[in-house]
Amino acid sequence: MSRSSFIKAFLFVAIVVATMRLVFPSASQAAVVVPAPAMDAPLASQAGEQTVVFSGGCFWGVQAVFQHVKGVLSATSGYAGGKSNSADYETVSTGRTGHAESVKVVFDPAQVTYGQLLHVFFSVAHDPTELNRQGPDEGPQYRSMISYTTDEQQKITAAYIAQLESAHVFKHKIVTEVVPLKGFYPAEAHHQNYATLHPDNGYIRYNDAPKVENLKKQFTSLYRESPQLVAVK
């Protein structure tokens, strides 16, 4: 089921309050507690910028999580993995473009390490064992993927996945793709800051708000109350 279909279904059954928890499965469950990466880059001695692109289901929730992480300068919803001429929501939603709904995270390595961002991604932002889906959303556009921008990021990511697999942290195999970033295309303006602007939306309340709450509980030193919103033109 696509996210748009999910929202329509929610509106249809909204009057049946007693059955809502059946319609929105497992979204509010506690996140899996995973260890921090054994390999990580140290905090930089000077402020700067690095970029990584995370894909893990609906970009609304992934963006919301990273907007609440200290040291993240911006988290922008968009598309990665396909070509520029197919980077729009309706086309990507067909699942035939090669794109995944993604979030470009620009961070200051003097404030937060790449490993800490990975820790958040694998802990509270998504489930890395779901193949071509995430929660109620199905299709390759919702796949788990990390698009790295440096060799160091690639090495830390590979080591962390191996660490989690060897420790059997998850019940199922991690299916996260790890690829070099070839292009990122920002999503339409109305998709930016969506979780913050629409907190009462049923999809947000049942699927994405719990992710931010889990971030607050599990990463108290990284969490910031006010999200770093994206400027929308």
DODO-826678 format. One record per atom (N, C-alpha, C): residue in one letter; atom name; residue number from 1; y, z, x. Coordinates in steps of 0.02 Angstrom, whole numbers. Atoms other than C-alpha are relative to their C-alpha. Layout:
REM residues N
[A; CA; NUM; [Y; Z; X]]
...
//
This chain:
REM residues 233
[M; N; 1; [-60; 0; 42]]
[M; CA; 1; [0; 0; 0]]
[M; C; 1; [62; 0; 44]]
[S; N; 2; [-61; 1; -38]]
[S; CA; 2; [170; -46; 69]]
[S; C; 2; [46; 57; -22]]
[R; N; 3; [-45; -55; 18]]
[R; CA; 3; [313; 80; 70]]
[R; C; 3; [37; -16; -65]]
[S; N; 4; [-35; 18; 61]]
[S; CA; 4; [405; -17; -66]]
[S; C; 4; [-44; 11; -61]]
[S; N; 5; [47; -11; 55]]
[S; CA; 5; [250; -13; -176]]
[S; C; 5; [-10; 74; -13]]
[F; N; 6; [8; -72; 6]]
[F; CA; 6; [231; 171; -140]]
[F; C; 6; [57; 31; -39]]
[I; N; 7; [-59; -28; 34]]
[I; CA; 7; [408; 208; -197]]
[I; C; 7; [-2; -17; -74]]
[K; N; 8; [6; 19; 71]]
[K; CA; 8; [381; 109; -358]]
[K; C; 8; [-52; 43; -35]]
[A; N; 9; [52; -41; 30]]
[A; CA; 9; [222; 206; -390]]
[A; C; 9; [26; 71; -12]]
[F; N; 10; [-28; -67; 8]]
[F; CA; 10; [316; 369; -362]]
[F; C; 10; [45; 4; -61]]
[L; N; 11; [-45; 0; 57]]
[L; CA; 11; [449; 323; -489]]
[L; C; 11; [-38; -2; -65]]
[F; N; 12; [40; 8; 60]]
[F; CA; 12; [316; 276; -615]]
[F; C; 12; [-32; 66; -21]]
[V; N; 13; [36; -62; 16]]
[V; CA; 13; [226; 443; -603]]
[V; C; 13; [43; 62; 5]]
[A; N; 14; [-44; -58; -11]]
[A; CA; 14; [377; 554; -574]]
[A; C; 14; [0; 47; -60]]
[I; N; 15; [-1; -43; 59]]
[I; CA; 15; [368; 617; -754]]
[I; C; 15; [-63; 43; -6]]
[V; N; 16; [62; -38; 3]]
[V; CA; 16; [192; 679; -725]]
[V; C; 16; [-1; 48; 59]]
[V; N; 17; [-10; -46; -56]]
[V; CA; 17; [239; 826; -614]]
[V; C; 17; [-66; 31; 23]]
[A; N; 18; [62; -34; -18]]
[A; CA; 18; [68; 904; -619]]
[A; C; 18; [-45; -41; 45]]
[T; N; 19; [44; 43; -40]]
[T; CA; 19; [-11; 754; -533]]
[T; C; 19; [33; -26; 63]]
[M; N; 20; [-36; 28; -57]]
[M; CA; 20; [117; 722; -398]]
[M; C; 20; [-35; 12; 66]]
[R; N; 21; [33; -15; -63]]
[R; CA; 21; [16; 806; -261]]
[R; C; 21; [-61; -45; 11]]
[L; N; 22; [55; 48; -7]]
[L; CA; 22; [-126; 685; -297]]
[L; C; 22; [26; -67; 22]]
[V; N; 23; [-29; 65; -16]]
[V; CA; 23; [-11; 536; -281]]
[V; C; 23; [25; -2; 72]]
[F; N; 24; [-27; -3; -68]]
[F; CA; 24; [63; 595; -115]]
[F; C; 24; [-47; 42; 43]]
[P; N; 25; [50; -38; -36]]
[P; CA; 25; [-86; 646; -8]]
[P; C; 25; [21; 21; 70]]
[S; N; 26; [2; -26; -69]]
[S; CA; 26; [-83; 754; 149]]
[S; C; 26; [64; -3; 40]]
[A; N; 27; [-60; 9; -41]]
[A; CA; 27; [96; 719; 201]]
[A; C; 27; [29; 65; 25]]
[S; N; 28; [-30; -63; -19]]
[S; CA; 28; [147; 901; 206]]
[S; C; 28; [-45; 45; 42]]
[Q; N; 29; [45; -39; -41]]
[Q; CA; 29; [-1; 959; 310]]
[Q; C; 29; [32; 14; 68]]
[A; N; 30; [-27; -18; -65]]
[A; CA; 30; [38; 1046; 473]]
[A; C; 30; [-20; -52; 52]]
[A; N; 31; [14; 47; -53]]
[A; CA; 31; [49; 935; 626]]
[A; C; 31; [-54; 27; 46]]
[V; N; 32; [50; -21; -49]]
[V; CA; 32; [-90; 938; 754]]
[V; C; 32; [36; 28; 61]]
[V; N; 33; [-30; -31; -59]]
[V; CA; 33; [-47; 1054; 898]]
[V; C; 33; [-35; -30; 61]]
[V; N; 34; [29; 32; -59]]
[V; CA; 34; [-72; 959; 1061]]
[V; C; 34; [34; 28; 63]]
[P; N; 35; [-30; -25; -62]]
[P; CA; 35; [-42; 1011; 1242]]
[P; C; 35; [54; -47; 26]]
[A; N; 36; [-52; 41; -32]]
[A; CA; 36; [108; 950; 1340]]
[A; C; 36; [-32; -44; 54]]
[P; N; 37; [27; 43; -52]]
[P; CA; 37; [82; 809; 1464]]
[P; C; 37; [-6; 36; 67]]
[A; N; 38; [9; -29; -67]]
[A; CA; 38; [10; 865; 1630]]
[A; C; 38; [42; -37; 51]]
[M; N; 39; [-42; 41; -43]]
[M; CA; 39; [104; 722; 1713]]
[M; C; 39; [66; -14; -36]]
[D; N; 40; [-65; 13; 30]]
[D; CA; 40; [290; 707; 1680]]
[D; C; 40; [51; -12; 56]]
[A; N; 41; [-56; 7; -47]]
[A; CA; 41; [451; 655; 1765]]
[A; C; 41; [42; 63; -4]]
[P; N; 42; [-44; -59; 2]]
[P; CA; 42; [565; 800; 1815]]
[P; C; 42; [66; -19; -33]]
[L; N; 43; [-67; 13; 26]]
[L; CA; 43; [734; 819; 1733]]
[L; C; 43; [43; -31; 54]]
[A; N; 44; [-44; 33; -48]]
[A; CA; 44; [858; 704; 1817]]
[A; C; 44; [57; 46; 22]]
[S; N; 45; [-54; -41; -26]]
[S; CA; 45; [993; 781; 1924]]
[S; C; 45; [68; -19; -28]]
[Q; N; 46; [-63; 24; 28]]
[Q; CA; 46; [1128; 676; 1843]]
[Q; C; 46; [-13; -32; -69]]
[A; N; 47; [6; 30; 67]]
[A; CA; 47; [1160; 617; 1665]]
[A; C; 47; [-10; -76; 6]]
[G; N; 48; [11; 72; 0]]
[G; CA; 48; [1103; 442; 1624]]
[G; C; 48; [-31; -21; -66]]
[E; N; 49; [31; 25; 60]]
[E; CA; 49; [1013; 336; 1496]]
[E; C; 49; [-66; -34; 16]]
[Q; N; 50; [62; 37; -1]]
[Q; CA; 50; [834; 278; 1474]]
[Q; C; 50; [-18; -19; -71]]
[T; N; 51; [19; 24; 66]]
[T; CA; 51; [756; 184; 1330]]
[T; C; 51; [-76; -6; -6]]
[V; N; 52; [70; 12; 17]]
[V; CA; 52; [584; 185; 1250]]
[V; C; 52; [-2; -16; -75]]
[V; N; 53; [6; 16; 71]]
[V; CA; 53; [527; 114; 1083]]
[V; C; 53; [-66; 28; -26]]
[F; N; 54; [59; -30; 31]]
[F; CA; 54; [407; 213; 975]]
[F; C; 54; [-13; -32; -68]]
[S; N; 55; [20; 26; 65]]
[S; CA; 55; [311; 139; 828]]
[S; C; 55; [-55; 45; -27]]
[G; N; 56; [50; -46; 28]]
[G; CA; 56; [215; 254; 713]]
[G; C; 56; [5; 5; -75]]
[G; N; 57; [-6; 0; 72]]
[G; CA; 57; [219; 203; 532]]
[G; C; 57; [71; -13; -22]]
[C; N; 58; [-67; 10; 28]]
[C; CA; 58; [375; 206; 425]]
[C; C; 58; [54; 22; 50]]
[F; N; 59; [-50; -19; -50]]
[F; CA; 59; [527; 203; 538]]
[F; C; 59; [49; 52; -25]]
[W; N; 60; [-44; -52; 26]]
[W; CA; 60; [622; 319; 421]]
[W; C; 60; [-17; 68; 30]]
[G; N; 61; [21; -65; -24]]
[G; CA; 61; [520; 469; 474]]
[G; C; 61; [4; 7; 75]]
[V; N; 62; [-3; -2; -73]]
[V; CA; 62; [506; 426; 659]]
[V; C; 62; [72; 7; 24]]
[Q; N; 63; [-70; -6; -17]]
[Q; CA; 63; [693; 402; 668]]
[Q; C; 63; [26; 70; -13]]
[A; N; 64; [-24; -67; 18]]
[A; CA; 64; [725; 567; 580]]
[A; C; 64; [-22; 52; 51]]
[V; N; 65; [25; -48; -49]]
[V; CA; 65; [615; 662; 702]]
[V; C; 65; [41; -3; 64]]
[F; N; 66; [-33; 5; -65]]
[F; CA; 66; [697; 595; 859]]
[F; C; 66; [75; 11; -4]]
[Q; N; 67; [-70; -16; 7]]
[Q; CA; 67; [872; 613; 789]]
[Q; C; 67; [13; 75; 4]]
[H; N; 68; [-7; -73; -4]]
[H; CA; 68; [838; 800; 789]]
[H; C; 68; [-22; 27; 68]]
[V; N; 69; [22; -22; -67]]
[V; CA; 69; [781; 806; 972]]
[V; C; 69; [60; 2; 47]]
[K; N; 70; [-55; -7; -49]]
[K; CA; 70; [905; 872; 1100]]
[K; C; 70; [-11; -49; 57]]
[G; N; 71; [4; 47; -55]]
[G; CA; 71; [944; 746; 1235]]
[G; C; 71; [-9; -72; -22]]
[V; N; 72; [4; 68; 27]]
[V; CA; 72; [915; 595; 1122]]
[V; C; 72; [71; -22; -18]]
[L; N; 73; [-68; 25; 11]]
[L; CA; 73; [1076; 495; 1124]]
[L; C; 73; [5; -43; -63]]
[S; N; 74; [3; 40; 61]]
[S; CA; 74; [1024; 377; 985]]
[S; C; 74; [-72; -16; -16]]
[A; N; 75; [66; 21; 24]]
[A; CA; 75; [871; 334; 880]]
[A; C; 75; [12; -50; -55]]
[T; N; 76; [-17; 55; 45]]
[T; CA; 76; [883; 166; 793]]
[T; C; 76; [-62; -31; -30]]
[S; N; 77; [56; 32; 33]]
[S; CA; 77; [762; 98; 665]]
[S; C; 77; [3; -76; 9]]
[G; N; 78; [2; 72; -10]]
[G; CA; 78; [705; -81; 693]]
[G; C; 78; [-70; -26; 4]]
[Y; N; 79; [64; 36; -4]]
[Y; CA; 79; [565; -200; 735]]
[Y; C; 79; [-14; -19; 72]]
[A; N; 80; [20; 19; -67]]
[A; CA; 80; [467; -232; 894]]
[A; C; 80; [-71; -29; -3]]
[G; N; 81; [67; 29; -4]]
[G; CA; 81; [317; -338; 941]]
[G; C; 81; [-4; -72; -21]]
[G; N; 82; [-1; 69; 23]]
[G; CA; 82; [365; -503; 861]]
[G; C; 82; [61; -37; 24]]
[K; N; 83; [-56; 42; -20]]
[K; CA; 83; [497; -637; 872]]
[K; C; 83; [63; 16; -41]]
[S; N; 84; [-63; -17; 32]]
[S; CA; 84; [680; -625; 826]]
[S; C; 84; [8; -32; -69]]
[N; N; 85; [-11; 35; 63]]
[N; CA; 85; [670; -751; 684]]
[N; C; 85; [-41; 29; -58]]
[S; N; 86; [38; -31; 55]]
[S; CA; 86; [549; -641; 586]]
[S; C; 86; [16; 74; -5]]
[A; N; 87; [-17; -71; -3]]
[A; CA; 87; [635; -474; 617]]
[A; C; 87; [45; 20; -59]]
[D; N; 88; [-34; -26; 58]]
[D; CA; 88; [687; -431; 440]]
[D; C; 88; [-51; 36; -43]]
[Y; N; 89; [46; -46; 34]]
[Y; CA; 89; [612; -303; 322]]
[Y; C; 89; [-50; -37; -44]]
[E; N; 90; [45; 33; 46]]
[E; CA; 90; [540; -419; 191]]
[E; C; 90; [-54; -40; 36]]
[T; N; 91; [48; 40; -38]]
[T; CA; 91; [458; -533; 319]]
[T; C; 91; [-49; 44; 38]]
[V; N; 92; [43; -46; -37]]
[V; CA; 92; [392; -391; 426]]
[V; C; 92; [-50; 33; -47]]
[S; N; 93; [43; -34; 48]]
[S; CA; 93; [319; -311; 269]]
[S; C; 93; [-61; -42; -19]]
[T; N; 94; [60; 41; 14]]
[T; CA; 94; [198; -458; 252]]
[T; C; 94; [-57; 18; 47]]
[G; N; 95; [51; -18; -49]]
[G; CA; 95; [106; -391; 404]]
[G; C; 95; [-23; -58; 43]]
[R; N; 96; [22; 60; -36]]
[R; CA; 96; [97; -565; 481]]
[R; C; 96; [48; -21; 56]]
[T; N; 97; [-51; 20; -49]]
[T; CA; 97; [243; -563; 604]]
[T; C; 97; [-15; 25; 71]]
[G; N; 98; [11; -31; -64]]
[G; CA; 98; [171; -460; 747]]
[G; C; 98; [45; 59; 12]]
[H; N; 99; [-46; -56; -7]]
[H; CA; 99; [313; -337; 723]]
[H; C; 99; [-32; 65; -26]]
[A; N; 100; [13; -66; 27]]
[A; CA; 100; [291; -151; 697]]
[A; C; 100; [66; 33; -16]]
[E; N; 101; [-59; -40; 13]]
[E; CA; 101; [419; -41; 614]]
[E; C; 101; [6; 49; 58]]
[S; N; 102; [-8; -35; -64]]
[S; CA; 102; [491; 45; 767]]
[S; C; 102; [66; 37; 3]]
[V; N; 103; [-63; -37; -12]]
[V; CA; 103; [625; 162; 831]]
[V; C; 103; [16; -2; 74]]
[K; N; 104; [-23; 1; -70]]
[K; CA; 104; [722; 131; 990]]
[K; C; 104; [34; 66; 15]]
[V; N; 105; [-26; -66; -20]]
[V; CA; 105; [754; 299; 1073]]
[V; C; 105; [36; -7; 67]]
[V; N; 106; [-39; -3; -61]]
[V; CA; 106; [893; 308; 1202]]
[V; C; 106; [12; 74; 16]]
[F; N; 107; [-5; -71; -16]]
[F; CA; 107; [889; 474; 1293]]
[F; C; 107; [29; 11; 69]]
[D; N; 108; [-28; -20; -64]]
[D; CA; 108; [972; 566; 1436]]
[D; C; 108; [-55; 37; 38]]
[P; N; 109; [55; -32; -37]]
[P; CA; 109; [836; 606; 1565]]
[P; C; 109; [21; 64; 36]]
[A; N; 110; [-23; -64; -28]]
[A; CA; 110; [944; 750; 1628]]
[A; C; 110; [-5; 56; -52]]
[Q; N; 111; [4; -49; 53]]
[Q; CA; 111; [924; 836; 1459]]
[Q; C; 111; [-71; 7; -29]]
[V; N; 112; [67; -1; 28]]
[V; CA; 112; [749; 789; 1401]]
[V; C; 112; [-43; -49; 41]]
[T; N; 113; [43; 44; -40]]
[T; CA; 113; [602; 715; 1496]]
[T; C; 113; [-37; -49; -45]]
[Y; N; 114; [39; 48; 37]]
[Y; CA; 114; [502; 564; 1445]]
[Y; C; 114; [-64; 32; -27]]
[G; N; 115; [60; -35; 22]]
[G; CA; 115; [348; 674; 1436]]
[G; C; 115; [11; 43; -61]]
[Q; N; 116; [-16; -41; 59]]
[Q; CA; 116; [433; 789; 1312]]
[Q; C; 116; [5; -44; -63]]
[L; N; 117; [-3; 46; 57]]
[L; CA; 117; [470; 639; 1200]]
[L; C; 117; [-69; -22; -21]]
[L; N; 118; [69; 17; 16]]
[L; CA; 118; [288; 587; 1211]]
[L; C; 118; [-34; 56; -37]]
[H; N; 119; [30; -59; 32]]
[H; CA; 119; [236; 763; 1165]]
[H; C; 119; [20; 3; -74]]
[V; N; 120; [-25; 1; 69]]
[V; CA; 120; [344; 753; 1008]]
[V; C; 120; [-33; -56; -39]]
[F; N; 121; [28; 58; 34]]
[F; CA; 121; [279; 580; 965]]
[F; C; 121; [-72; 11; -21]]
[F; N; 122; [71; -10; 15]]
[F; CA; 122; [95; 629; 974]]
[F; C; 122; [-12; 63; -41]]
[S; N; 123; [9; -63; 36]]
[S; CA; 123; [122; 800; 894]]
[S; C; 123; [24; -4; -73]]
[V; N; 124; [-30; -7; 67]]
[V; CA; 124; [238; 783; 744]]
[V; C; 124; [25; -66; -30]]
[A; N; 125; [-30; 61; 26]]
[A; CA; 125; [304; 605; 728]]
[A; C; 125; [-50; -44; -37]]
[H; N; 126; [49; 43; 33]]
[H; CA; 126; [141; 520; 678]]
[H; C; 126; [-71; 21; 20]]
[D; N; 127; [71; -11; -17]]
[D; CA; 127; [-50; 519; 686]]
[D; C; 127; [-24; -59; 43]]
[P; N; 128; [18; 56; -45]]
[P; CA; 128; [-104; 415; 838]]
[P; C; 128; [-71; -26; -8]]
[T; N; 129; [70; 22; 10]]
[T; CA; 129; [-282; 395; 772]]
[T; C; 129; [-7; -47; -60]]
[E; N; 130; [4; 44; 59]]
[E; CA; 130; [-239; 291; 618]]
[E; C; 130; [13; -72; 22]]
[L; N; 131; [-4; 70; -20]]
[L; CA; 131; [-270; 106; 648]]
[L; C; 131; [33; -43; -53]]
[N; N; 132; [-36; 45; 44]]
[N; CA; 132; [-145; -14; 570]]
[N; C; 132; [17; 32; -67]]
[R; N; 133; [-24; -36; 59]]
[R; CA; 133; [-84; 116; 447]]
[R; C; 133; [32; 65; 22]]
[Q; N; 134; [-27; -67; -13]]
[Q; CA; 134; [6; 282; 436]]
[Q; C; 134; [12; 32; -68]]
[G; N; 135; [-8; -32; 65]]
[G; CA; 135; [-13; 397; 287]]
[G; C; 135; [-13; -49; -56]]
[P; N; 136; [10; 44; 57]]
[P; CA; 136; [10; 297; 128]]
[P; C; 136; [15; -74; 15]]
[D; N; 137; [-20; 68; -18]]
[D; CA; 137; [72; 141; 220]]
[D; C; 137; [-56; -35; 39]]
[E; N; 138; [54; 37; -31]]
[E; CA; 138; [-56; 8; 268]]
[E; C; 138; [24; -67; 25]]
[G; N; 139; [-16; 65; -29]]
[G; CA; 139; [-43; -145; 379]]
[G; C; 139; [19; 6; 73]]
[P; N; 140; [-15; -3; -72]]
[P; CA; 140; [-16; -190; 562]]
[P; C; 140; [73; 15; 15]]
[Q; N; 141; [-71; -17; -11]]
[Q; CA; 141; [172; -167; 540]]
[Q; C; 141; [10; 76; 3]]
[Y; N; 142; [-4; -72; -3]]
[Y; CA; 142; [134; 20; 530]]
[Y; C; 142; [-44; 28; 56]]
[R; N; 143; [45; -22; -53]]
[R; CA; 143; [27; 29; 688]]
[R; C; 143; [35; 47; 49]]
[S; N; 144; [-25; -45; -52]]
[S; CA; 144; [46; 157; 826]]
[S; C; 144; [9; -40; 64]]
[M; N; 145; [-15; 40; -60]]
[M; CA; 145; [130; 82; 979]]
[M; C; 145; [56; 32; 39]]
[I; N; 146; [-54; -21; -45]]
[I; CA; 146; [234; 132; 1128]]
[I; C; 146; [20; -59; 43]]
[S; N; 147; [-26; 55; -40]]
[S; CA; 147; [342; -2; 1207]]
[S; C; 147; [43; 29; 56]]
[Y; N; 148; [-33; -33; -56]]
[Y; CA; 148; [390; 61; 1379]]
[Y; C; 148; [49; -48; 35]]
[T; N; 149; [-50; 40; -34]]
[T; CA; 149; [536; 2; 1486]]
[T; C; 149; [-1; 9; 76]]
[T; N; 150; [6; -10; -72]]
[T; CA; 150; [488; 68; 1659]]
[T; C; 150; [-73; 11; 19]]
[D; N; 151; [68; -12; -24]]
[D; CA; 151; [331; 79; 1765]]
[D; C; 151; [-17; 74; -5]]
[E; N; 152; [13; -72; 5]]
[E; CA; 152; [350; 268; 1767]]
[E; C; 152; [-20; 20; -71]]
[Q; N; 153; [18; -15; 69]]
[Q; CA; 153; [346; 275; 1577]]
[Q; C; 153; [-71; -23; -14]]
[Q; N; 154; [68; 25; 11]]
[Q; CA; 154; [188; 169; 1576]]
[Q; C; 154; [-52; 47; 30]]
[K; N; 155; [48; -44; -34]]
[K; CA; 155; [100; 283; 1701]]
[K; C; 155; [-6; 67; -35]]
[I; N; 156; [2; -65; 34]]
[I; CA; 156; [149; 443; 1611]]
[I; C; 156; [-35; -6; -68]]
[T; N; 157; [32; 11; 65]]
[T; CA; 157; [95; 371; 1443]]
[T; C; 157; [-75; -7; 8]]
[A; N; 158; [71; 10; -11]]
[A; CA; 158; [-74; 312; 1509]]
[A; C; 158; [-35; 66; 18]]
[A; N; 159; [29; -63; -21]]
[A; CA; 159; [-106; 480; 1591]]
[A; C; 159; [-4; 49; -58]]
[Y; N; 160; [-1; -47; 56]]
[Y; CA; 160; [-59; 576; 1434]]
[Y; C; 160; [-54; -17; -51]]
[I; N; 161; [52; 20; 48]]
[I; CA; 161; [-172; 475; 1320]]
[I; C; 161; [-69; 18; 28]]
[A; N; 162; [64; -19; -31]]
[A; CA; 162; [-316; 500; 1444]]
[A; C; 162; [-10; 76; -3]]
[Q; N; 163; [4; -73; 3]]
[Q; CA; 163; [-276; 686; 1448]]
[Q; C; 163; [-21; 23; -70]]
[L; N; 164; [15; -20; 68]]
[L; CA; 164; [-280; 701; 1258]]
[L; C; 164; [-71; -20; -20]]
[E; N; 165; [67; 23; 16]]
[E; CA; 165; [-439; 599; 1244]]
[E; C; 165; [-53; 44; 33]]
[S; N; 166; [50; -40; -35]]
[S; CA; 166; [-532; 700; 1375]]
[S; C; 166; [-3; 71; -27]]
[A; N; 167; [-1; -67; 29]]
[A; CA; 167; [-479; 861; 1290]]
[A; C; 167; [-23; 1; -73]]
[H; N; 168; [23; 6; 70]]
[H; CA; 168; [-539; 796; 1120]]
[H; C; 168; [47; 36; -48]]
[V; N; 169; [-50; -32; 42]]
[V; CA; 169; [-377; 852; 1040]]
[V; C; 169; [-5; -24; -72]]
[F; N; 170; [6; 28; 67]]
[F; CA; 170; [-399; 735; 893]]
[F; C; 170; [-73; -13; -18]]
[K; N; 171; [68; 12; 23]]
[K; CA; 171; [-556; 710; 789]]
[K; C; 171; [-21; -73; 12]]
[H; N; 172; [15; 71; -7]]
[H; CA; 172; [-544; 522; 808]]
[H; C; 172; [36; -29; 62]]
[K; N; 173; [-27; 32; -60]]
[K; CA; 173; [-501; 403; 950]]
[K; C; 173; [73; -19; -10]]
[I; N; 174; [-70; 21; 1]]
[I; CA; 174; [-318; 372; 992]]
[I; C; 174; [2; -77; 3]]
[V; N; 175; [-3; 73; 4]]
[V; CA; 175; [-275; 192; 946]]
[V; C; 175; [69; -27; 18]]
[T; N; 176; [-68; 20; -19]]
[T; CA; 176; [-96; 187; 1011]]
[T; C; 176; [1; -57; 50]]
[E; N; 177; [-10; 55; -47]]
[E; CA; 177; [-50; 22; 1093]]
[E; C; 177; [55; 20; 49]]
[V; N; 178; [-51; -13; -52]]
[V; CA; 178; [46; 38; 1257]]
[V; C; 178; [17; -67; 31]]
[V; N; 179; [-20; 67; -21]]
[V; CA; 179; [144; -119; 1297]]
[V; C; 179; [71; 1; 29]]
[P; N; 180; [-70; 4; -23]]
[P; CA; 180; [301; -171; 1391]]
[P; C; 180; [45; -24; -56]]
[L; N; 181; [-47; 22; 52]]
[L; CA; 181; [454; -191; 1282]]
[L; C; 181; [24; -71; 14]]
[K; N; 182; [-23; 69; -6]]
[K; CA; 182; [490; -375; 1254]]
[K; C; 182; [61; -14; -42]]
[G; N; 183; [-58; 10; 42]]
[G; CA; 183; [621; -359; 1121]]
[G; C; 183; [2; 52; -56]]
[F; N; 184; [-9; -46; 56]]
[F; CA; 184; [692; -240; 992]]
[F; C; 184; [56; -27; -44]]
[Y; N; 185; [-48; 29; 47]]
[Y; CA; 185; [784; -294; 836]]
[Y; C; 185; [17; 53; -52]]
[P; N; 186; [-19; -53; 47]]
[P; CA; 186; [883; -164; 736]]
[P; C; 186; [-13; -20; -73]]
[A; N; 187; [12; 12; 71]]
[A; CA; 187; [837; -147; 553]]
[A; C; 187; [66; -4; -37]]
[E; N; 188; [-58; 6; 44]]
[E; CA; 188; [956; -177; 410]]
[E; C; 188; [36; 67; -7]]
[A; N; 189; [-42; -60; 2]]
[A; CA; 189; [1098; -53; 388]]
[A; C; 189; [-26; 53; -48]]
[H; N; 190; [21; -50; 49]]
[H; CA; 190; [1024; 29; 234]]
[H; C; 190; [-64; 37; 21]]
[H; N; 191; [58; -36; -26]]
[H; CA; 191; [869; 79; 334]]
[H; C; 191; [19; 52; 53]]
[Q; N; 192; [-21; -47; -51]]
[Q; CA; 192; [971; 177; 462]]
[Q; C; 192; [18; 67; -30]]
[N; N; 193; [-15; -68; 22]]
[N; CA; 193; [984; 366; 444]]
[N; C; 193; [-27; 14; -70]]
[Y; N; 194; [23; -3; 69]]
[Y; CA; 194; [882; 347; 285]]
[Y; C; 194; [-22; 69; -21]]
[A; N; 195; [25; -67; 19]]
[A; CA; 195; [798; 518; 287]]
[A; C; 195; [57; 49; -11]]
[T; N; 196; [-57; -45; 8]]
[T; CA; 196; [965; 607; 309]]
[T; C; 196; [40; -17; -62]]
[L; N; 197; [-41; 21; 57]]
[L; CA; 197; [1054; 505; 176]]
[L; C; 197; [-36; 6; -67]]
[H; N; 198; [38; -2; 63]]
[H; CA; 198; [913; 515; 48]]
[H; C; 198; [-52; 57; 2]]
[P; N; 199; [48; -55; -6]]
[P; CA; 199; [835; 689; 65]]
[P; C; 199; [-40; 13; -63]]
[D; N; 200; [36; -12; 62]]
[D; CA; 200; [783; 692; -118]]
[D; C; 200; [-46; -57; -19]]
[N; N; 201; [46; 54; 12]]
[N; CA; 201; [690; 528; -110]]
[N; C; 201; [-72; 26; 5]]
[G; N; 202; [67; -27; 2]]
[G; CA; 202; [508; 562; -154]]
[G; C; 202; [-40; -15; 63]]
[Y; N; 203; [36; 17; -62]]
[Y; CA; 203; [439; 470; -3]]
[Y; C; 203; [22; 44; 58]]
[I; N; 204; [-27; -42; -54]]
[I; CA; 204; [553; 566; 114]]
[I; C; 204; [-24; 72; -7]]
[R; N; 205; [18; -71; 10]]
[R; CA; 205; [514; 736; 38]]
[R; C; 205; [-74; 12; 16]]
[Y; N; 206; [71; -12; -8]]
[Y; CA; 206; [326; 714; 44]]
[Y; C; 206; [-29; -26; 66]]
[N; N; 207; [27; 29; -61]]
[N; CA; 207; [304; 612; 203]]
[N; C; 207; [40; 13; 63]]
[D; N; 208; [-42; -3; -60]]
[D; CA; 208; [451; 632; 320]]
[D; C; 208; [34; 67; 12]]
[A; N; 209; [-30; -66; -10]]
[A; CA; 209; [538; 798; 290]]
[A; C; 209; [-47; 49; 33]]
[P; N; 210; [46; -46; -35]]
[P; CA; 210; [380; 892; 342]]
[P; C; 210; [-4; -13; 75]]
[K; N; 211; [2; 15; -72]]
[K; CA; 211; [384; 801; 510]]
[K; C; 211; [58; 36; 36]]
[V; N; 212; [-58; -33; -30]]
[V; CA; 212; [558; 867; 546]]
[V; C; 212; [-10; 76; 0]]
[E; N; 213; [13; -72; 4]]
[E; CA; 213; [506; 1041; 489]]
[E; C; 213; [-51; 21; 54]]
[N; N; 214; [49; -15; -52]]
[N; CA; 214; [355; 1035; 606]]
[N; C; 214; [32; -3; 70]]
[L; N; 215; [-37; 3; -63]]
[L; CA; 215; [471; 982; 748]]
[L; C; 215; [37; 66; 12]]
[K; N; 216; [-39; -62; -6]]
[K; CA; 216; [580; 1134; 713]]
[K; C; 216; [-45; 59; 18]]
[K; N; 217; [46; -56; -12]]
[K; CA; 217; [429; 1250; 714]]
[K; C; 217; [-34; -3; 68]]
[Q; N; 218; [39; 7; -61]]
[Q; CA; 218; [335; 1180; 863]]
[Q; C; 218; [41; -11; 63]]
[F; N; 219; [-41; 17; -59]]
[F; CA; 219; [478; 1126; 977]]
[F; C; 219; [69; 34; -7]]
[T; N; 220; [-62; -37; 12]]
[T; CA; 220; [608; 1262; 956]]
[T; C; 220; [53; -13; 53]]
[S; N; 221; [-49; 10; -53]]
[S; CA; 221; [689; 1229; 1125]]
[S; C; 221; [29; -71; 0]]
[L; N; 222; [-23; 70; 3]]
[L; CA; 222; [706; 1042; 1090]]
[L; C; 222; [37; -16; -65]]
[Y; N; 223; [-26; 16; 67]]
[Y; CA; 223; [758; 1050; 908]]
[Y; C; 223; [75; 13; -5]]
[R; N; 224; [-70; -11; 17]]
[R; CA; 224; [938; 1027; 854]]
[R; C; 224; [8; -10; -75]]
[E; N; 225; [-6; -1; 74]]
[E; CA; 225; [991; 1061; 675]]
[E; C; 225; [35; -63; -26]]
[S; N; 226; [-38; 59; 23]]
[S; CA; 226; [1118; 919; 659]]
[S; C; 226; [-27; -63; 33]]
[P; N; 227; [29; 61; -29]]
[P; CA; 227; [1039; 747; 682]]
[P; C; 227; [53; -44; 32]]
[Q; N; 228; [-44; 48; -33]]
[Q; CA; 228; [1115; 619; 800]]
[Q; C; 228; [-5; -66; -37]]
[L; N; 229; [4; 58; 44]]
[L; CA; 229; [1151; 484; 672]]
[L; C; 229; [23; -63; 35]]
[V; N; 230; [-19; 65; -27]]
[V; CA; 230; [1168; 299; 708]]
[V; C; 230; [62; -25; -36]]
[A; N; 231; [-59; 30; 30]]
[A; CA; 231; [1336; 217; 679]]
[A; C; 231; [-20; -65; -33]]
[V; N; 232; [19; 59; 38]]
[V; CA; 232; [1313; 86; 544]]
[V; C; 232; [62; -41; -16]]
[K; N; 233; [-58; 44; 13]]
[K; CA; 233; [1430; -63; 531]]
[K; C; 233; [-2; -26; -72]]
//
